[in-house]
Amino acid sequence: MRKKVIIGNWKMNKNKEETEYLLNNLAKKTWEKEINVKVCPSYVNLENAQNILKNSSIEVVAQNMHYEKEGAYTGEISYKMLKSININTVIIGHSERRTLFCETDEIIKKKVNIALKNNMNIIFCFGESLEDRKKEKQIDAINKQLDVLMDDVGINKWNQIILAYEPVWAIGTGINATPDQAQQMHKYVRAQITKRYNQELSNSVPILYGGSLKPSNSKEILSKPDIDGGLIGGASLNFDDFFSIIRSVDKK
Ligand code: PGA
């Protein structure tokens, strides 16, 4: 049985005080053990977040990292730095990194490799653009992105991977994929994992949905059989909305 995973990606939002407000409120709340909650504050707030959440089950996750261990890369952060403050999970391949920061599949592959090799867990994002969807090329588009993982990553490394299907046209737009559109894609991806690896692995990999998830649509989307949780941007910036999304998968 796969756990539900709810992740708040705060992107380039929230200063120290605002981050503390969200974290302190979250730390006071409880939910059933089967829900795995993670938050992704900005780099400057990671260590403070670790301290605030030290007695909580919520995991602090980095939004990005470089593909080298160290060196002359002004402005970048490496896995070695993250691990030194006990951050063991990182988002890789977010569409904003792909489009706004020109991250190619090649770069993403290097990031995946260094992360997995150094025992970091990854939240690997993939998703088609609006243009792909209009031309009904969404399967080709996501296959190309997923090949970065499936061509290279050995079966024994998949326990470090969470997948997140994030159609680019749904991110930050207020237009979510319909529950059926999302379920269809998740089911397809799971079938691909079975084909490339095996059924047991495919049953165990969490596949999250991201793209305009909010309290009004989370229950329906997140109850679909192949959707194991959500990667939430905008709605995770408001404590009540984020908590209400967590509550929507809580069976207690
Ligand atoms: P959104 O962002 O919830 O604001 O659409 C999702 C994401 O980028 O992970």
Residues whose N, C-alpha, C, O or C-beta is under 5 A from the ligand:
A	BS01	PGA	N9 A170 I171 G172 T173 G210 G211 S212 L213 L231 I232 G233 G234 A235
